[in-house]
Amino acid sequence: MASAADARALAQTRVRWELLANLVRKDLKVKYKNSALGFAWSLANPLLYLAVFSIVFSKFLLRGGIPHFAVYLMSGLLVWNFFATGVMGATGAVTGSANLVKKVRFPRIVLPLASVGFAAVHFVLQLGVLFAVLLLLYREAFGPQVWLLLPALVVATAFTVGMSLLASSLNVRFRDVEHLLEVALLAWFWLTPIVYPLALVKEQLKGLFWLYMANPMATIVAAMQRAIYRDADPVLDDGRVVHVLASGGYGFYLRWLAVTGAVSLVLIALGLFTFQRLEGDFAEEL
């Protein structure tokens, strides 16, 4: 009896993964359907960002500021885009598939997860482009600190999944969630150290710095910057030291990643509970 039940559970799990993979492939095909360049468009985006921000910020807005500012920016911006794209896509995933939800019986949880998978594919492709550029222009990125990418990406994925599950289920019941989240992400972006140095925040807030780092995305972005940007206190050509990262060691980032990882697990549990609790009413709400 137990073996039969285990076999059924295994079969159901395999079906869910296959359905999830098919939905991700479908979204990718739809996005680039009839496009001459196809996936190349997703690769062009980080290259354009690197070129524009290298010129605008390093030559005009931040002259004498953060060295290799484009590298610092992109190391945080790419993971932020993964999070924001995944969560916003997942928030409207169930409501956007109303006809499917009302007519076909299937595990609806794959809808928000497919949006996260879609964002993850683009993120991996763009990260590959960034690394290719770094290999040519900033080989310091491939130092011993690059191992921090692994825990940072694991925590980023867990936090994105948790937020996606919670937002997608609540948006079916309360349609304002999608609009509220769109505004919240705009403010959230500026509360995350993507375009300004985290060391400056630490210096200004002093004892309240922990409150700033309680922002999960600040923790994830900081770890990504440490993994790619490498130099916490670069020296300018004129001999001046610029404080950029919050810490040059690894302990600071691992401790905060552990906190954010714990928060992400709680968020996933809450998201699963909320999704399963509201899933039975999806057809009626839609």
Helices and strands as residue ranges (DSSP letters): H 2-31, H 40-56, I 57-61, H 69-91, G 95-97, H 98-103, H 110-137, G 139-142, G 144-148, H 149-173, H 176-190, H 198-205, G 206-208, H 209-213, H 216-228, H 251-279, H 282-285
